[in-house]
Structure formats: structure tokens, C-alpha cells
Amino acid sequence: MIQPTSVFIKTVFKMPVRSQCYLYLIKTLEAFFSKVKMDDSLPHSSKRHEFDLFLIDSNGCNWQNLIPADLLALAKEKPVIVFNAHSDAICEKNLLLNNFKGVFYNNDLPEDIFTGLMRVINDELWFSRKIISATFNEVLAMVSRYEPQTNCASDSEHEGLTKLTKREKSVIYLLAQGANNHSIAERLNISDHTVKTHLYSAFKKTNSRNRIELSNWAQRYMAVRLPLHD
């Protein structure tokens, strides 16, 4: 059970209109937690131990295919809930598989928000029953099918990671955060053509066919191995 002491809310302060889900959730958190801190960026990694629960405002974000790498890393260490979500911009299965504790939608009823929050505080999940069942069956089927090849798969994944150069890892890391080629080039002070060259090499080394597959590969195998920027 999560001790109801402190919670951190990553939100967007410039949002002109707040949903009822947002307003009710904030009031509920203030009633149950002695410390509620809100900011538009996550606290530095050295400060995150001060909070027992993290809530991430996903309004305006599209995480259907990719979840930001810093949130993936956070969810491995702390209980994380996504809130103020829109059903066409979120994938519950991806959140569930990446250790998030639950999701609240922008049109959720107050009683559902309260119930969900209590479930998470009691170390349970808050996803739709249909999603949990389908995801469990999918994972179970994959484990049953590939269990004899587990060691080989792990060796192959590790080999792909070790083959990557530092620059290729930097390019992949930025790609997984949603950056386009030009943004990556500016961040790393290289040309757009060089970015394409690094990506082509990374595709081959990770057996990825496109940018989405490479981003998914990075989020699965590199998120905790690369430095995160707050």
C-alpha cells in the first residue's frame, strides 16, 4: 500500500479550461495527501524519492504509439498515473505493459476517479477490465510461445545494444522522445544527412524496419540505460 504522504503532479499551467476530471482529481489529492506539488516538469532524479505517487497530465499529448522515455523510466521506479487523458490519444495496453498504475480520462465521473485513486493507493491497477484481460492473455501467449528461446532473445537484444555507437544511441534516444531528424541534428550539432546515416545503421543493428519499431525498441531496452534530461 502507498503511504498517502506526498504526490507530484506534472501538469500544463497554461491550459485555459480545466476538465471536471482535472478539478476533482486535484481536490481529492489535496484531501488525501499532506504534500501536493505541481509543476510543468518532473523533479530532478535526486528529488523524486520525496514523492510517493506521480500523476502526469496527458492533455494535448498523443501517446498512442510512443510514451516519452523519461516517463517510462519514472514508471519503473515510482507509481505513476496518467490523467486528463483522451481516449484517441492514449493506449492503455502500452501504459499497462510499461508499469504505469492507471489512467483517468478527461470525462471520467468523480466517483470513478475516487475509486481508481483508492485502488492505486492500495497497490492495485486502474485500467479497464477488458484491457487487463486482453493484455494478460497476449503476454501469456507470447511467453508460452517463446519461452524456450528466452536466453537467445536476450543475447540478441544485448548484442544489438552493444553494437550501437554512442552517437547512434543519442540519435535513438532523441527519436524515442518524438524528435524529428532536423531537431535531432540541431540538438547534436550534426547535419540532417548524418542523422539519416546513423538511423540507417541503427535500423540494421536493432533489426528495426522503421522509426516506430526503432522507438519501441529503444523504449524497451534503452530507456534506463541512457541519461535522462529533466
C-alpha positions in Angstrom: 0.0 0.0 0.0 1.2 3.5 -0.9 1.5 5.7 2.2 -0.6 8.8 1.5 2.1 11.4 2.2 3.3 13.2 -0.9 2.3 13.4 -4.5 3.8 15.1 -7.5 1.6 16.4 -10.4 3.1 17.2 -13.8 0.7 19.5 -15.5 0.3 22.2 -18.1 -0.3 25.6 -16.3 -1.2 27.5 -19.5 -4.3 25.3 -20.2 -7.2 27.8 -20.4 -10.0 25.4 -19.5 -9.8 22.6 -16.9 -11.9 19.4 -17.2 -14.1 18.3 -14.4 -11.8 15.2 -14.1 -8.8 17.5 -13.5 -10.5 19.7 -10.9 -12.0 16.8 -8.9 -8.7 14.9 -9.0 -6.8 17.8 -7.6 -9.3 18.3 -4.8 -9.2 14.6 -3.9 -5.4 14.5 -3.9 -5.3 17.5 -1.6 -7.7 15.7 0.8 -5.6 12.5 1.0 -2.0 13.7 0.7 -0.3 16.0 3.1 2.0 17.3 0.4 0.8 18.1 -3.2 3.3 19.7 -5.5 2.5 20.8 -9.1 5.0 21.7 -11.8 5.2 21.6 -15.6 8.3 19.4 -15.5 9.4 16.4 -13.5 11.6 16.9 -10.5 15.3 16.1 -10.8 16.0 12.4 -10.3 17.7 13.1 -7.0 14.5 14.6 -5.7 12.0 12.0 -6.8 12.3 9.9 -3.7 10.5 12.6 -1.9 7.2 11.7 -3.6 5.1 8.6 -3.2 3.0 9.0 -6.3 3.3 10.8 -9.6 0.4 12.0 -11.8 1.0 13.0 -15.4 -1.3 15.3 -17.2 -1.6 14.0 -20.7 -3.8 16.7 -22.1 -2.5 17.8 -25.5 -0.2 14.7 -25.8 -0.5 11.8 -28.2 0.9 8.6 -26.7 -0.9 6.1 -28.9 2.3 4.7 -30.2 5.1 6.1 -28.1 5.4 7.1 -24.5 8.2 9.6 -23.6 11.3 7.9 -22.4 11.5 9.9 -19.2 8.1 8.7 -18.1 8.9 5.1 -18.9 12.0 5.3 -16.7 9.9 7.0 -13.9 7.2 4.3 -14.0 9.9 1.7 -13.4 10.8 3.4 -10.1 7.6 5.0 -8.8 3.8 4.6 -9.0 2.6 6.7 -12.0 -0.9 7.6 -13.1 -1.8 9.3 -16.4 -4.8 11.7 -16.0 -6.8 14.1 -18.1 -6.4 11.6 -21.0 -8.3 11.5 -24.2 -9.2 8.0 -25.5 -8.0 8.7 -29.0 -4.6 9.9 -27.8 -3.6 7.1 -25.3 -3.0 3.4 -25.5 -3.9 1.7 -22.2 -2.1 -1.5 -23.2 1.2 0.3 -23.7 0.8 2.0 -20.3 0.0 -1.3 -18.6 2.9 -3.1 -20.2 5.3 -0.3 -19.1 4.4 -0.5 -15.4 2.0 2.5 -15.2 -0.6 2.1 -12.4 -3.6 3.5 -14.2 -5.3 6.2 -16.3 -8.0 8.7 -15.7 -9.9 10.2 -18.7 -11.0 13.7 -19.1 -14.6 12.7 -19.0 -14.4 10.3 -16.0 -17.1 10.6 -13.3 -16.0 11.9 -9.9 -16.9 8.6 -8.2 -14.8 6.6 -10.8 -11.8 8.9 -10.1 -12.2 8.4 -6.4 -12.4 4.6 -6.7 -9.5 4.5 -9.1 -7.3 6.6 -6.8 -8.1 4.4 -3.8 -7.3 1.3 -5.9 -3.9 2.7 -6.8 -3.1 3.8 -3.3 -3.8 0.2 -2.2 -1.3 -1.0 -4.8 -3.8 -2.1 -7.4 -4.2 -1.2 -11.1 -6.8 1.1 -12.6 -7.3 0.1 -16.2 -10.4 -1.2 -17.9 -11.0 -4.9 -17.1 -11.1 -5.6 -20.9 -7.7 -4.2 -21.4 -6.2 -6.0 -18.4 -7.7 -9.3 -19.6 -6.6 -8.9 -23.2 -3.1 -7.8 -22.3 -2.7 -10.7 -19.8 -3.8 -13.2 -22.4 -1.5 -11.7 -25.0 1.6 -11.8 -22.7 0.7 -15.3 -21.6 0.5 -16.5 -25.2 3.9 -14.8 -26.0 5.6 -16.4 -23.0 4.2 -19.8 -23.9 5.3 -19.5 -27.5 8.8 -18.1 -27.0 9.9 -19.4 -23.6 12.5 -21.9 -25.0 14.1 -19.0 -26.9 14.3 -16.6 -24.0 18.1 -16.7 -23.5 18.8 -16.4 -27.2 16.4 -13.4 -27.5 18.1 -11.7 -24.5 21.6 -12.3 -26.0 20.4 -10.9 -29.3 19.0 -7.8 -27.7 22.1 -7.3 -25.7 24.3 -7.7 -28.8 22.2 -5.1 -30.7 22.7 -2.7 -27.8 26.5 -3.2 -27.6 26.9 -2.8 -31.3 25.5 0.7 -31.2 27.9 3.7 -31.1 27.4 6.4 -28.6 26.2 8.8 -31.3 23.7 6.2 -32.6 22.4 5.8 -29.0 22.0 9.6 -28.7 20.1 9.7 -32.0 17.8 6.8 -31.0 17.2 8.4 -27.6 16.0 11.6 -29.1 14.0 9.7 -31.7 12.2 7.8 -28.9 11.3 11.1 -27.3 9.5 12.1 -30.5 12.1 14.4 -32.1 12.3 14.6 -35.9 15.5 14.4 -37.9 16.0 18.2 -38.1 15.5 18.6 -34.3 17.9 15.7 -33.6 20.5 17.3 -35.9 20.2 20.7 -34.1 20.4 19.0 -30.6 23.6 17.0 -31.5 25.1 19.7 -33.8 25.3 17.4 -36.8 23.8 17.6 -40.3 20.4 16.1 -41.3 22.2 13.7 -43.6 24.4 12.4 -40.7 21.2 11.8 -38.7 19.8 9.7 -41.5 23.1 7.8 -41.7 23.0 7.0 -38.0 19.4 5.9 -38.2 20.0 3.6 -41.1 22.8 2.0 -39.2 20.6 1.7 -36.1 17.9 0.1 -38.1 20.2 -2.7 -39.2 21.8 -3.2 -35.8 18.4 -3.5 -34.0 16.5 -5.3 -36.7 14.0 -2.4 -36.9 12.2 -1.7 -40.1 11.1 1.8 -39.4 11.2 4.7 -37.0 8.3 3.4 -34.8 9.9 0.0 -34.4 13.2 1.6 -33.5 11.5 3.9 -31.0 9.7 0.9 -29.4 13.0 -1.0 -29.3 14.7 2.0 -27.6 11.9 2.4 -25.0 12.1 -1.3 -24.2 15.8 -1.8 -24.0 17.5 1.6 -23.7 15.3 3.9 -21.5 17.1 3.0 -18.2 20.5 2.9 -19.8 20.6 6.4 -21.2 20.9 9.6 -19.3 17.6 11.4 -18.9 17.2 15.2 -19.1 14.8 16.9 -16.7 
